[in-house]
Amino acid sequence: MTLACKTAPEERFLSSVREAGIEAVELFVSEKMLDDTDSLSETCRKFPLRYAVHANNGAFRMRELAAFTAGIGAEIVVFHDIYWESEWDEIADIFRGTGARLCVENTHSVHEPLKFRRRYGMGMCLDLEHLQLECNGVYEEEFVKVIGTAWHIHLTGYRPGTASWHTHVHHAGPYGKKMLDMIKRSGFSGMVVSEAKVSQQTVAEFKRLKAFYDGNAPKCKDS
C-alpha cells in the first residue's frame, strides 16, 4: 500500500507534501479551479507525485474534470453518489480513455458503491471514518473483509466516541496503528489517503504522518 494525503492542487501544498517525502496525493478540485485545467495540470506536473482526484460535489463539470485527470495521469477518481442516473451514464462515457479507475465513496453504507460496480465496473473508495460512524465502532474481522474489496482508502485519526474527524492518521496513535494493521491484513495494495482538515496540511504535519506510517506499515511499494 502507498501512503497519500488529500489536499488542493496548489503549489504551496504540493511542495509541502514533497518536502515531507510523501509520494502520492488525492486532489480536491473546486468548481472555480476547473475554469483552467491546463494551468492546473501544469502546476501538478511540476511535482513527481502519484495522483488521485476527488470530484467536486457541486457543479457537474465532468469534461473539465476528465481533462484534468488525463492531464496529470491520475490513477483514481473518487465520486460521491450525488448524480442522477443519466448523469452516471455520461460520467462513465466521458472518463473512458482517461486511464483512471473510477470509484464511488461510501458516505453512509459500504453497500452504496455496489450498484456502480455492477452497472459500470467502478470500484469502491472505502472511507474508514464513515464506516466506523456507520457501525458505531470497529468490527475487526468484518472490516478486514470489506477493506480487501476496496480500490482506494480514506483513513483519518478518528476514533469512535471522539470529535477527531478529518485529522491525520497519526493523531490516533496506537488506534491508527490498529487501522493500518487491518489494512495490511486485508492485502490491500492501493493508496491509503490521510484525509485531514486544511489546518493540518502543513510540512510539519505531513512529516509526522510520514514518520508514523513508516513506523507502522509496509514501505510504499515503489520506494
C-alpha positions in Angstrom: 0.0 0.0 0.0 1.1 3.6 -0.6 0.7 6.5 1.8 -1.1 9.5 0.3 -2.6 12.7 1.7 -5.6 14.8 0.5 -5.0 18.4 -0.5 -5.8 21.1 -3.1 -3.8 21.2 -6.4 -1.9 24.2 -5.3 1.9 24.6 -5.4 2.2 25.5 -1.7 0.5 22.3 -0.6 2.2 20.0 -3.1 5.6 21.4 -2.2 4.9 20.6 1.4 3.9 17.1 0.5 7.1 16.5 -1.4 9.3 18.1 1.3 7.8 15.6 3.8 8.7 12.7 1.5 5.1 11.6 0.7 4.8 10.1 -2.8 1.0 10.3 -3.6 -1.8 12.8 -3.3 -5.6 12.9 -3.7 -6.6 16.3 -5.1 -9.8 18.0 -4.2 -10.8 20.3 -7.1 -13.1 23.2 -6.6 -15.5 24.4 -9.3 -13.5 27.5 -9.9 -10.3 25.6 -10.4 -11.9 23.8 -13.4 -12.1 27.0 -15.3 -8.4 26.5 -16.4 -7.5 22.8 -16.4 -4.4 23.4 -18.5 -2.8 25.6 -15.8 -4.0 23.3 -13.1 -2.4 20.3 -14.8 0.8 22.3 -15.3 1.1 23.1 -11.6 0.7 19.4 -10.7 3.2 18.2 -13.3 5.9 20.2 -11.6 5.8 17.6 -8.8 6.8 13.9 -9.3 3.8 12.5 -7.4 1.2 9.8 -8.0 -2.2 11.4 -8.2 -5.8 10.6 -7.4 -8.7 13.1 -7.9 -11.8 13.7 -5.8 -14.7 15.0 -7.9 -16.3 18.3 -6.9 -19.6 17.8 -5.0 -21.2 20.8 -6.6 -21.2 21.6 -10.3 -21.4 18.8 -12.9 -18.3 19.7 -14.9 -17.1 16.2 -15.9 -15.5 17.1 -19.2 -13.2 19.6 -17.5 -12.5 17.1 -14.6 -11.7 14.3 -17.1 -9.3 16.7 -19.0 -7.5 17.4 -15.7 -7.5 13.7 -14.8 -5.8 12.8 -18.1 -3.5 15.8 -17.9 -1.9 14.7 -14.7 -2.2 10.9 -15.3 -4.3 10.4 -12.2 -4.8 6.8 -11.3 -8.1 7.1 -9.4 -11.1 9.4 -9.5 -13.5 9.4 -6.5 -17.1 10.3 -6.6 -19.9 10.7 -4.1 -23.3 9.2 -5.1 -25.0 12.6 -5.8 -25.7 12.4 -9.5 -28.9 11.5 -11.5 -28.9 8.1 -13.2 -28.5 9.7 -16.7 -25.5 11.6 -15.4 -23.8 8.5 -14.3 -24.1 7.1 -17.8 -22.4 10.4 -19.0 -19.7 10.1 -16.4 -18.8 6.6 -17.4 -18.6 7.7 -21.1 -16.6 10.9 -20.5 -13.9 9.2 -18.4 -13.5 6.3 -20.8 -10.0 6.6 -22.2 -8.5 8.7 -19.4 -6.7 5.7 -17.9 -8.1 6.4 -14.4 -10.1 3.9 -12.4 -13.4 5.3 -11.1 -14.6 4.8 -7.5 -17.6 5.6 -5.5 -17.1 6.5 -1.8 -19.2 5.0 0.9 -20.8 8.0 2.6 -23.5 6.1 4.6 -23.1 2.4 3.8 -20.5 0.1 2.3 -23.3 -1.3 0.1 -23.7 2.1 -1.6 -20.9 1.6 -4.2 -22.1 -1.9 -5.2 -24.6 -0.9 -7.8 -21.9 1.2 -9.6 -19.7 -1.9 -9.7 -22.4 -4.0 -11.2 -23.5 -1.4 -13.8 -20.3 0.4 -14.7 -17.4 -1.7 -13.4 -16.5 1.0 -10.9 -14.8 0.3 -7.6 -15.2 1.4 -4.0 -13.3 4.2 -2.3 -13.6 2.9 1.3 -13.8 5.8 3.8 -12.9 4.1 7.2 -14.1 7.1 9.1 -17.6 6.8 7.5 -17.5 3.1 8.1 -16.8 3.5 11.8 -19.6 6.0 12.2 -22.0 3.7 10.3 -21.2 0.8 12.6 -20.6 2.9 15.8 -17.3 1.1 16.3 -14.9 -1.4 14.7 -15.8 -5.0 13.9 -12.3 -6.1 13.0 -12.8 -9.3 11.2 -15.7 -7.9 9.1 -13.8 -4.7 8.4 -10.8 -6.7 7.1 -13.1 -8.4 4.6 -14.5 -5.1 3.4 -11.1 -3.4 3.2 -9.9 -6.2 0.9 -12.6 -5.3 -1.7 -11.6 -1.6 -1.9 -9.7 0.1 -4.7 -8.8 3.2 -2.7 -9.0 4.1 1.0 -9.6 7.2 3.1 -8.2 7.0 6.6 -8.2 9.6 9.4 -7.3 9.9 13.0 -10.9 9.4 14.0 -11.7 7.1 17.0 -15.3 6.2 17.9 -16.8 8.5 20.5 -14.4 11.3 19.8 -14.6 14.5 17.8 -11.4 13.8 15.9 -13.0 13.9 12.4 -10.7 14.7 9.5 -7.4 14.6 11.5 -4.3 12.9 10.2 -3.8 9.2 11.0 -1.0 9.8 13.5 -3.3 11.8 15.7 -5.0 8.5 16.7 -1.7 7.0 18.0 -2.0 3.2 18.7 -5.5 3.2 17.3 -4.1 4.5 14.0 -1.6 1.6 14.0 -4.5 -0.8 14.6 -6.3 0.6 11.5 -3.1 0.3 9.4 -2.7 -3.3 10.6 -6.2 -4.2 9.4 -5.4 -2.7 6.0 -2.2 -4.7 5.8 -4.0 -7.9 6.8 -6.6 -7.4 4.1 -4.0 -7.5 1.3 -4.9 -4.0 0.1 -2.3 -2.6 -2.3 -3.6 0.8 -3.4 -3.4 4.3 -1.9 -4.2 4.9 1.8 -5.2 8.6 1.9 -4.8 10.5 5.2 -7.8 12.8 4.8 -7.2 15.8 7.2 -8.6 19.3 7.5 -6.8 22.2 5.8 -5.3 23.4 9.1 -3.3 20.1 9.3 -2.0 20.3 5.8 1.5 21.7 6.8 5.0 20.4 6.3 5.3 19.6 10.0 2.1 17.6 10.0 3.0 15.8 6.7 6.4 14.9 8.2 4.7 13.4 11.3 2.3 11.5 9.1 5.2 10.0 7.0 7.2 9.0 10.1 4.1 7.4 11.7 3.3 5.5 8.6 6.9 4.3 8.0 7.0 3.1 11.6 3.7 1.2 11.5 3.1 -0.1 7.9 5.0 -1.6 5.0 7.1 0.8 3.0 5.5 2.4 -0.1 5.5 -0.2 -2.9 7.5 2.0 -5.3 10.1 3.1 -2.7 
